[in-house]
Amino acid sequence: MANSRKEHRYKIVSTFFVVLPTTFIMSALSGFMKEEADENWIGVLFKSWLISLPVVYACVLLLLPLANKLTSKILDKKVNV
């Protein structure tokens, strides 16, 4: 049981380290695409990042198990055929 807790904790932390730079990159790209030269562009960037971080993290935690199941079903079917 302790091993499954460690694996679960590892997956959550690992997911966080994937989501963190991904959301930052997407927030930065979104800001650059708007092409608005604000004096406070760094504040806008971090506000966008802080809003998107929990949203994307929750989505990844919810969708990752479904994606893994779907992938394993697809690959198992292709291997068995």
N, C-alpha and C positions, 0 to 999 in steps of 0.2 A: 504493500500500500504506500509506503514511503517513496518507493521508486516512481509510482504513478504521479504522486504529488510533485516530485522533483521534475518529472517530464512535463507536467502541466505548467508549472511555474516557468520552466525553460521555454516552452512554446509561447507563453504570454510575453516574457521579456524579449525573446527573439523577434516576435511580431512587432513589439514596440520599436525595436531598433531598425526595422524595415519601414515602419510607418513614419517615424520621425523625419528622416531625410526626404522621404517621398512627399510628405505634405509640405515641407519647406520648399522643395523644388517647385511643386505645383503652385504654391502661393507666390513665389518669386516670379514664375512665368506669367501668372495671372496679372500681377502688378505691372510687368513689363509690357504685356499685350495691351493694357489699357492706355499706355503711353501718356499718362498724366504725370507731369513733372510737379509733384507736390513738394513743399518744403519739408513736410513730415513723412516722406515716403518710407522711411525705415519703420516708423510707428505703424503705418498702414500695413506694411509687410508683416510685422510681428502680430498685429491684431488679426489679420487674415489667417496667419499660421496657427495662432492659438485657438481660433474658432474651428478651423478644419481638422486640427489634430485629434480631438476627442471623437468627432464625427467619423472620421476615417478609421480610427482605431476600433471603435465599436462595430463598424461595418465589417472590417477585416476579421474581427473575432467571431462575428456571426456567420460570415460567408465562407471562411476558410475551411471549416469542417465539411460544409456542403460541397465545396469545390474538390476537396480531397476524396469524398465518397464518389462523386460523379466521375472523377478522373480514374479512380480504381475500377469502377464499373466499366468504363469505356475501354480501359487497357486490358482488363480481365477478359472482356468479350472478344477483343481483337486477338489476344494471345490464344484463347481456347478455340477459336474458329479455324 
